[in-house]
Amino acid sequence: MENKLWAVLNELKSEKYEWVELSHSLNNDSPYWAGIPEGSVELGKVVFDWGNPMLECLIQTFKFPGQFGTHVDFPSHFVKGTPGSDKYGANEFAFPLVVIDISEKVKENVDYAVTVDDIKAYEAKYGAIPEGAFVALRTDWYKRWPDMDKLANAGADGNEHCPGWSLPALEYIFDVRKAAANGHETLDTDASYLAVEAGDLACERYVLGKGKLQIEVLANLDKVAPAGALLFASWPRIEGATGLPARVYALTPKK
């Protein structure tokens, strides 16, 4: 009997490819959205300690918001009556990965919002975004983790100043290219100034309103090939969740 999948796995673990961690490590000091009440994070509290005569082992509890660290957002996060975590199966944990790099433009303008022209420039170089792709926006913002002040980047005007998606860019990847999901390194989908202008996170509402998944606060996109890589994501199987911390990684051809 030929075990083809085992052979495939051996090939993927060969020196031709590299496995890249795309999620942040979490601890009790990791940042989270200011609107979440204090005390919402309590990681690794010991509830059954070594030396117990009943059983020699250690058991901990973990308390965290759904939108904590690198996390997946389900449509129900923003749109009432739409699918939550329990509506997504194991077959939706793997995607062709497209990385749109605007990091150089962000160095010049932290408020930069990716444009359709940016995406078309990517396609001119690497080919069309494949249907069912996970489209990730590289800004190198992840390097500011875990400093919440640097991540939020509030200005003298009191507003956050962060790069992100524009609505036309999202409409292009989802309506024209039929992407399956999107992701980014920042705390929010929208470029901050667009959220201020709209008085809402209109880009995030658009994505979730279309029944799509998104993964926020990604890391290490600069270590992944712009085209040809795979993204894998997993999260706890908790029913009814609007968002959950995610373990995300990529398999990329070695440069």
N, C-alpha and C positions, 0 to 999 in steps of 0.2 A: 504493500500500500504506500502510495506516494503522499507525503504530508506537505502539500504545496505551501500552506500558510506558514509552517515552520521554516521552510526554505526562504520564504519572503522575509520573515522576521530576521533570520540570520543575515540576509542581504542588507536589510535596513540598519542592522547593528554593525555593519562593516565600516571600514575606514573611509568609505565614500561619503558618508553622511555624518551629521552632527546633531545631537539632541540639545535643544536650547530651552532653558526655563524662561517662561514668559510671565510668570506670576511673582508677586512680592512675598517675601517672608513676613509673617505676622507675629506680633507679641502684644502685651498689654499697653505698650506705649505707641502702637501704630495709629496713625491719624484716621479720622473719619469725619463725615459731614457735620458741620457745626449745629445743624438742626436736630441731630439725634441727641437725646438727653445724656448727660454725664452718668456714668455707671452702667452704660449699655454694653461695655466690653469687660469681660472677666474670663481670661483664658487660663486653662490649666489649674483650676482650683482643685486641690486634693480633697476627695470625699471618702476615700478608702485607702488607708496608709499602710506602708510596710509594717510588719510586726503584728498585724492583727491575727489573733489565734484562729479566726475562721478560715483565712486563706492568705498566704504570703504573696501579695500582689499590690499594685498601685492603680487606682482608678481616679480619673479627673473629670471635671465638667468644663464645658466651654460655652460661654455666653457671648453673642455678638450680633450686630445688626445684619440683615441680609445683604445690604449694600456696604460691605466692609472689605477694604483692601482690593485686590484684583477680584472682580465679581461679575457674575452674569446677571443681566436684567431681563426679566420676562415681560411680555406685553402688559400683564396685570399691574405692573409697577406704576404705569401712568394711565392706563385705560380700563375703566371699570367693566367687569363682565368678560374680559378677555383671558386667554390662557395663562396659567401660572406654571410652576415647575413640574407639576405632575402630568402635564400634557406633552412633555418632550421625552422621546425615547433614546436609547443608547445609540441608535443609528445617527443621531444628530450631534454627536460628540467629535466628529472629524470633518475637516474641510480642506480643500485646496486653499493655500494662503497667498494673498496678494498684499504686498507692503508698499503703500504710497508714501514716499519720503518727502516731507516738506521741512525737514529740520534746518536746512540752511536759510530758508525764508523766515523761519521762526527766530533765528538768531538776529535777524534784522528787524523783525516786528513780532513781538510776543502775542499780539492780537490777531495774527494771521489765520484766516479761514481758508481751507483748501477749496479750490475752484474746479469746475468741470475741465477747464483747460489744463490744470495740473494733472488730472486723471488721464486726459487724452494724450498728454505728453508721455506719461508712463506707458500707455498702450502703444504709442508709436515706437517705443524702445523695446518693450517686452511682450507685446501682443495683447489682444483683447482680454479683459477680465472674464474668466470662465464662469458659466452658469453654476450656481451653488457655491461660489467662493465665499470665504471669510475675508473681508477687505479691512485691513488694519492701517491706521494712520500713524505714521512715524513722525514724532516731533522731538524726540529725545527728552521730553518732559519728565520721563520716569527717573532721570538722574537727580531730580529734586526730592525724591522719596528718601526718608520719611518726614521731611520738614514740612509741616502743614502750611506754614507761612509762605514758603517758596512754591508749594503746589498751588495754593490759592492765588498768590501773587497780587494781593490787593494794592491798588494805587492810592494816590492822594485824594482821588475822587470818591474813594470808598468802594469802588467796584473791583471785582476780580479782573485780571488781565491774563487770559490764557488762550492758546491757539485751539483750533478744533475744526469741526465739520461746518460746512455751509449746507443749506437746504438743497440748492441745485445739485451739489455734488452727491448728496445722498439719493436724490431722485434719479440721478444718472446711474449710480451703481445698482440700485434696486429695481427701477422701472425699465431701464434700458438693458443693463447687463445681467439682471436677474440674480444678483448676489443673494446669499442665504443669511448673512450676518455681517456685522461690522464691529470694529473695536478701536480703542485709542488708549493713549498713555495718561491722558488728563483725567480729572475727576468727573467731568461732564462731557457730553457729546458736542454741544454747541460751543463754537468760539465765544468767549465771554461777552464781547461787545455786541454780538448778534442777540444773545439772550437778554442783554440790557435793552436793546432796541425793541425787541418783541415783548418784553415784560413776561417772558416765559421761556422754558427750555423747549423751543419749538422743534428743533432738530431731533431731540430725543423723543418727543411726543410723536413725531412723524414715523420714526423707526418702529417704535413699539405699537403705534397705531396700525402699522402694516402687518403686525403679527410676527415681526422679526426679532431675533435675539441680538443683544449686543453685549460685549465684554469691555468693562472699563478698568482703568488703572493697570494697563498692561506694562510689561517691562521687556528690555533687551531686544526690541525690534531692530536695532542697529546690528544685531548679530545674526540676522536671518536674511537669506537671499530674497531680493525683491519679488522674484517669480520662481515657481517650481518647488516651493516648500509645502509642507502639510502642517495644519494646526490641529491639535487635540485638546479638548477641554472636558473637565468632569467637575461634578459638584455633588454635595450630599443629596440623597433621595428623600427630601422633605416635602410632604404634600402641601399644596397651597401657597408656596413661597413666591413672593414677587421678585426676589433676588437672593442670590446665595454666593458666598465666597467660592472662588473657582481655582482649581489647579489647571494651569494652561501651559502647554509646551509645544514646541515646533520641532519637526524633523526637516533639516535643511541640507542641501548639497554643500559639501565643504568648498570654501572659496579657493 
